[in-house]
Amino acid sequence: PRWTQTTYHSDREHDAPLARATMSQLNEKLVQPRESSGAMPQNLSEARKLLINFVTMTVCFSLNHASVTSCIALATSSGLPGNLGSYSVAVLYACYVVTAMLFSQVIIFYCSQKGSLTGSLAVYALYVASYLVAALVESDTVKWVAVLFGASIGGIGAGVLWTAQGAYYSENARLYALAKGVTKEEATGYFGSIFACFYLGFEVLLKIIGSVVGLYATGDAAKYAIYILYTAIAIGSTVGMTTVRNMRAEDTVGGDGVTIEKIDMTKKVLSALKLLFTNAKCALMVPTNFAFGFAAAFITAYIQGSVVSPVYSDDGHTDDEVADSQSQHDARVLLYSSIAVGVATAMSMPFFYLKKQAGTAVVMVLGAICFVFVAAMSYALDDGELRHALWIVYIVYGCGRSIWESTTKAVFADFFPDDPQAAFANIVLQSGLASTVAFFVFPDLSPLQKEVILGVTATLGAICFSIASFIHQGEQKAKEVEGGYMSVNDDNQV
């Protein structure tokens, strides 16, 4: 590390051999991995600045992303013409998958981590603003052009944003660990808890605020008040991101050796496809990821678009009555959506402890049951009855989302420890592809068809995971015989 080379030096030229020996011993002690946070702090002032820098990045990122997810929740229920809302989300997911799999590393190389974060938030803000434009104009043609353009660049921004955020997060944590005198693992864990708190907290908060705005806005203001709020937040958070520290390549271990020639644009997608087609466990996880993608589209494109509350048409109602009914509908959509996010957050630790006590298989099957339950509730009740039980649907969906966000990703990490990049690229590829297809197709399907697709896919997910887990356990036993390997996913051994 450079700080060990620049902070500790000897000016005793007449005794250079002794100085070099002494300094070598001291540096060896200083660069040893620290096993606890009891190590002496090195630079508290710098550590404080790095912590403030990370919090600033996290707040700006979370506020901007929360405004985007709120618009996605409203996409199919915001009075857009035809199936524009659902198609726009499909375009968003498609552009996200393509960018994340092929172009994100190249863009970050040329724009830097900070530049990529700021630019991604800027195009996210344009995505949010596209809904404001659609709310303000009367022409359906302009609405289609504005929203689809916003979805396209928003998807590109999303593909770069998460890759850049991960790189910035890691580097900020590394520098903080050096300044604070703790291990990188301790710094990463601390930063992770900070990020999760702001990221999920702001998503819930902005949806609740948007719901309140929708409930109390009336007349013409009801059509666009929510989008003015979210656009202002998205723009403000983008400006805020320009104030964070620029993590230069020379600040990164090994950063000086990175050149554009060493970035293989096709490596991620090819490694993901190779793992998918050559490893049975990866192929068997497809239904699980598809079930999550289908569930997200089922909730957004169907429940939030058609079931949450009725929206008046122009026939027999004044413009103010139509606008008020749309505003009330949007408010309820945001409120129910915040319930799902809140439940997913609150249930992450209970499901973690359940996994420890009952095993991973129990939690994974429970996640599949959650999605089957959502489909079954929709099938058993008509729209009027379902409308009164939506809080149950969103709570159960939130539980399913919590399991997919945590346990399913942990399963991928355990199933493919030797190729984590390809494993997690498969999560992006599979779930993103499922969401893209579902948002394009679901508007043209009957409620029964959508319910069957979700229910069958989730059921297959549970069955296929059980088979994949059986295969994995067999591989683990073979490795234990060869080298005493123990799986972190074998809960009985923990």
Sequence and secondary structure as in RCSB ss.txt:
>XXXX:A:sequence
PRWTQTTYHSDREHDAPLARATMSQLNEKLVQPRESSGAMPQNLSEARKLLINFVTMTVCFSLNHASVTSCIALA
TSSGLPGNLGSYSVAVLYACYVVTAMLFSQVIIFYCSQKGSLTGSLAVYALYVASYLVAALVESDTVKWVAVLFG
ASIGGIGAGVLWTAQGAYYSENARLYALAKGVTKEEATGYFGSIFACFYLGFEVLLKIIGSVVGLYATGDAAKYA
IYILYTAIAIGSTVGMTTVRNMRAEDTVGGDGVTIEKIDMTKKVLSALKLLFTNAKCALMVPTNFAFGFAAAFIT
AYIQGSVVSPVYSDDGHTDDEVADSQSQHDARVLLYSSIAVGVATAMSMPFFYLKKQAGTAVVMVLGAICFVFVA
AMSYALDDGELRHALWIVYIVYGCGRSIWESTTKAVFADFFPDDPQAAFANIVLQSGLASTVAFFVFPDLSPLQK
EVILGVTATLGAICFSIASFIHQGEQKAKEVEGGYMSVNDDNQV
>XXXX:A:secstr
 HHHHHHS    GGGHHHHHHHHHHHHHHHTS   STTS  S HHHHHHHHHHHHHHHHHHHHHHHHHHHHHHHT
TTS  STTHHHHHHHHHHHHHHHIIIIIHHHHHHHHHHHHHHHHHHHHHHHHHHHHHHHHH   HHHHHHHHHHH
HHHHHHHHHHHHHHHHHHHHHHHHHHHHHHTS HHHHHHHHHHHHHHHHHHHHHHHHHHHHHHHHH  TTHHHHH
HHHHHHHHHHHHHHHHTTS    GGGSTTGGG  GGG  TTHHHHHHHHHHHH HHHHHTHHHHHHHHHHHHIII
IIIIIIISS    STTS HHHHHHHHHHHHHHHHHHHHHHHHHHHHTHHHHHHHHHHH HHHHHHHHHHHHHHHH
HHHHHS HHHHHHTHHHHHHHHHHHHHHIIIIIHHHHHHH TT HHHHHHHHHHHHHHHHHHHHHHGGGS HHHH
HHHHHHHHHHHHHHHHHHHHHHHHHHHHHHHHH    TT GGG 
